[in-house]
């Protein structure tokens, strides 16, 4: 056997062996298994059909950039699958890819943009950040809620804003502060104090009523009643 034949045979064997080694392939997610409940046995996996082979890999682990972070791919997403040590039985999903059919959101260099492609779903937490000490922020399709212990700020999609606190609430401004409403403005408390360092002015465009069920005291250097 000539040297060329030997080299040719070696090359064929090398190519055949190389084909057995799996490195990186494209796949399509067919189903997902996020860890949705403490009682389930799902540990952040998905089934993936390899694009070039038509083979479905089941329960493939999904890599995450940081422990404590979870964002499972959607069914139909194109993902990049790598194989540990080139073994077909050790696949890992390492990321999602955009395509002509599903383009990335508009963004510029230096911007961080998150714009999900899926439609509105009631009750889904789109973004949830939770830290030790009772600090949490949750964003759904209907509202955004920020919690700090027993204090809660809620911003509704329809525009309503509420602040709930079992402690003190203070608003301070170095410049001017203004509260304005096209509707009614109500103040209710055990005691209400209004104090101006220089002038206090109360003016009504129509009727004005001042009423007390107990004694009423009006005091000033000069009191003018017109």
C-alpha positions in Angstrom: 0.0 0.0 0.0 1.4 3.4 -1.0 1.9 6.2 1.4 -0.8 8.2 -0.3 -3.3 5.4 0.3 -2.3 5.2 4.0 -2.7 8.9 4.4 -6.1 8.8 2.6 -7.3 6.0 4.9 -6.2 7.9 8.0 -8.0 11.0 6.8 -11.2 9.0 6.2 -11.0 7.5 9.7 -10.3 11.0 11.2 -13.3 12.5 9.4 -15.6 9.6 10.6 -14.4 10.0 14.2 -14.8 13.8 14.0 -18.4 13.4 12.9 -19.1 11.4 16.1 -18.0 14.4 18.2 -20.7 16.9 18.9 -19.5 20.4 19.5 -22.2 23.1 18.9 -25.5 22.8 17.0 -28.7 24.8 16.5 -31.9 23.5 17.9 -35.6 24.5 18.3 -37.3 24.4 21.7 -40.3 22.1 21.7 -41.3 22.2 25.4 -39.9 23.8 28.6 -39.7 22.7 32.2 -39.1 25.7 34.5 -39.0 25.2 38.2 -42.5 26.7 38.8 -43.3 25.2 42.2 -41.5 23.9 45.2 -43.2 20.5 44.7 -42.2 19.9 41.1 -39.2 18.0 39.9 -38.3 20.4 37.1 -34.9 22.0 37.3 -34.7 24.5 34.4 -34.7 22.3 31.4 -36.2 22.0 27.9 -36.7 19.6 25.1 -34.8 20.6 21.9 -35.0 19.3 18.3 -31.7 19.7 16.5 -32.1 21.6 13.3 -29.7 19.6 11.2 -30.4 16.2 12.5 -34.1 16.1 13.4 -33.3 14.5 16.7 -35.1 15.6 19.8 -33.0 15.9 22.9 -35.1 15.6 26.1 -34.7 17.5 29.4 -31.7 19.5 28.3 -30.3 21.7 31.1 -30.3 25.5 30.3 -27.3 27.5 31.4 -27.8 30.7 33.3 -25.3 33.6 33.6 -25.8 33.8 37.3 -27.2 31.6 40.1 -30.5 33.0 41.3 -31.5 34.2 37.8 -34.2 32.4 35.8 -35.6 33.1 32.3 -36.4 29.9 30.5 -36.6 30.0 26.7 -40.0 30.0 25.0 -41.4 27.1 22.9 -40.2 27.7 19.3 -37.1 29.6 20.2 -33.9 28.9 18.3 -31.2 28.0 20.7 -27.5 27.1 20.7 -26.7 23.7 22.1 -23.2 22.6 23.1 -22.1 19.2 24.2 -19.8 18.6 27.2 -16.6 16.8 26.1 -18.3 16.3 22.7 -20.6 13.7 24.1 -24.1 13.5 22.5 -25.6 12.5 25.9 -24.3 15.7 27.6 -26.1 18.6 25.9 -26.5 22.1 27.4 -28.5 25.0 26.0 -26.2 28.1 26.2 -28.3 30.8 24.6 -31.0 31.9 22.2 -30.5 33.3 18.7 -32.5 35.8 16.7 -33.5 35.2 13.1 -35.2 36.9 10.1 -38.5 35.7 11.4 -37.9 37.0 15.0 -35.7 40.1 15.1 -34.2 41.7 18.2 -35.8 44.8 19.7 -34.5 48.1 18.5 -31.5 49.2 20.5 -28.2 51.1 20.3 -24.7 50.4 21.7 -24.7 50.9 25.4 -28.4 50.3 25.8 -30.0 47.4 27.7 -33.4 46.7 26.2 -35.8 44.0 27.3 -38.9 43.8 25.1 -40.6 40.4 25.2 -42.1 39.1 21.9 -45.0 37.2 23.6 -48.5 38.7 24.1 -50.2 39.8 27.3 -50.9 37.1 29.9 -52.7 37.9 33.1 -50.9 36.9 36.3 -47.5 36.3 34.8 -44.5 38.0 36.5 -42.6 39.5 33.6 -39.8 40.8 35.9 -39.4 39.8 39.5 -36.4 40.9 41.7 -36.3 39.7 45.3 -33.6 40.3 47.8 -33.0 39.3 51.4 -34.4 41.8 53.9 -37.9 41.9 52.3 -37.0 44.1 49.3 -38.8 43.1 46.1 -40.0 44.6 42.7 -42.5 42.8 40.5 -43.7 43.8 37.1 -46.7 42.2 35.4 -48.7 43.1 32.3 -51.1 45.0 34.6 -49.0 46.7 37.3 -45.6 47.3 38.9 -45.3 46.7 42.7 -42.3 47.7 44.8 -42.1 46.3 48.3 -39.8 47.2 51.2 -40.8 45.2 54.2 -44.5 46.2 54.9 -44.3 49.3 52.7 -45.8 48.9 49.2 -45.9 51.2 46.1 -48.2 50.1 43.3 -48.5 51.6 39.8 -51.4 50.3 37.8 -51.4 50.1 34.0 -54.6 52.4 33.9 -52.7 55.1 35.8 -53.7 54.6 39.4 -50.8 54.9 42.0 -51.0 53.8 45.6 -48.6 54.0 48.5 -49.2 51.8 51.6 -47.0 52.0 54.7 -47.2 50.9 58.3 -44.5 53.5 59.2 -44.0 57.2 58.4 -44.3 58.7 54.9 -42.5 62.0 54.2 -42.2 64.2 51.1 -39.4 66.9 51.1 -38.4 69.3 48.4 -35.6 71.9 48.3 -37.6 73.9 45.8 -41.3 74.3 45.3 -43.8 71.4 45.8 -47.2 71.3 44.1 -50.1 68.9 44.4 -52.7 69.3 41.7 -55.8 67.3 40.6 -58.6 67.7 38.2 -60.8 65.7 40.6 -61.2 65.8 44.4 -58.4 66.1 46.9 -59.0 64.5 50.3 -56.9 64.6 53.5 -57.8 62.4 56.4 -55.9 61.8 59.7 -56.2 61.9 63.4 -54.6 65.3 63.5 -53.8 67.6 60.6 -51.4 70.6 60.9 -50.9 73.2 58.2 -48.0 75.6 58.9 -46.5 78.4 56.8 -43.3 80.1 57.9 -44.6 83.3 56.3 -48.1 83.2 54.7 -51.0 80.7 54.7 -53.7 81.3 52.1 -56.9 79.2 51.7 -59.1 80.2 48.8 -62.3 78.7 47.4 -63.6 79.3 43.9 -67.2 78.8 45.1 -68.4 77.7 48.6 -66.2 77.2 51.6 -67.2 75.5 54.8 -65.3 75.3 58.1 -66.9 73.1 60.8 -65.9 71.7 64.1 -67.9 69.5 66.6 -65.8 71.0 69.4 -64.5 74.5 70.3 -63.0 76.5 67.5 -60.3 79.1 68.1 -59.2 81.8 65.7 -56.3 83.9 66.9 -54.2 86.6 65.2 -52.7 90.0 65.9 -55.6 91.4 63.9 -58.5 89.3 62.8 -60.6 90.6 59.8 -63.8 88.9 59.0 -65.5 90.3 55.9 
